[in-house]
Amino acid sequence: MMSRYTITEFAKICGTSPATVSRVLNNPELVAAPLRKHVEEKMKELGYKPNPFASKLSSKSSWGLALFVFDILNPFFALIVRKISHLAMERGIPLTICDTENNADKERIYLDYLLDNKIAGVIFAEGISLPTIERAQHYTETVLIDRHSQEGFVSEVSSDNYAGGRQATEYLLQLNHQRIAFISGPENWPSVEDRFHGYRDALDAYGVPFHPELVYQGDLRYESGISAIEYFLTLPEWPTAIFSANDQMAYGAMSKARHLNISIPEDISLVGFDDIPFHNFFQANLTTVKQDIPALCENAFAILIGKVNNGSQGGVEKRVVVPTTLKIGDTCRKLVGSVKRPAIR
């Protein structure tokens, strides 16, 4: 159980500074014996058990953690913010949330502020630019969530996006769909690219031709799901199924389809990716690839805590891949006909 006192509050009780308390904890030989004894006796008297991480951050050299997200209005990122916030709160660690809104200037302003104030560590969720990450790594500890970089360059925790993309597409293929459209996300997003590669490889394994016109470039927002289905409906031959790179766009597509009296799944089957809590707005539960958000956050947070406490100089950067699972809902149906089995390779 954490102490009911912060290091600042405890220092005030002792009549000394947080830095002195930190030295008693970490470098007792630097504190005069009478003062050291006084602080140690107060610790015993009050049952003060300092948070090792908070003690490390009590000096002027570093403080707290920060979390960068691409769009806090996106439920996936909102869930990451909530989970990381809970993990930090449990340990009494201050956390700064930086919602960049996909804006490079905001990334720079946030990072300038954090580095000027000697932030101890930063977690970057998907969507943050590589130059920002590289700059941060020069000055503080960093970990990525759902964001690839050069292997060994920075620690990262990501879902198995390729496997999830392949599993979603194979599920539709097993339901006898062959005209399967894909709603993509921003260019050069590794998680989206991995889902797309899973989609392509599943088509290839089943001997189903890839049609470039069945790919729509979205931006992971609800509105681009609306635009995507408007585009697909202009094609001479509609897709019979759509795999969306995230749930936000899938729900946008579902909303527009309902407005146009197009039935999902009777007219078009639909699969998303994330498993965000958005289904209450729709009668049908979305079939989707579930990301284990708690596991993503817990792994990233644990890695960052270890790096801050122990230092990463000379250490090996970690890469953790968290499995995904297909969650069957009500938005897919099987087409009449025989299943086309994967080609033997």
Buried (B, 14 or more C-beta within 10 A) or exposed (E): EEBEBBBEEBBBBBEBBBEBBBBBBBEEEEBEEEBBEBBBEBBEEBEBEBBEBBBBBBBEEBBBBBBBBBBBEBBBBBBBBEBBBBBBEEBBBBBBEBBBEBEEEBBBEBBEEBBEEBBBBBBBBBBBBBEBBBBBBEEBBBBBBBBBBEEEBBBBBBBBBBBBBBBBBBBBBEBBBBBBBBBBBBEEBBBBBBBBBBBBBBBBBBEBEEBEEBBBBBBBBBEBBBBBBBBBBEEEEBBBBBBBBBBBBBBBBBBBBBEEEBEBBEEBBBBBBBBBEBBEEBEBEBBBBBBBBBBBBBBBBBBBBBBBBEEBEEEEBBBBBBEBBBBEBBBBBEEEEEEEEEEEE
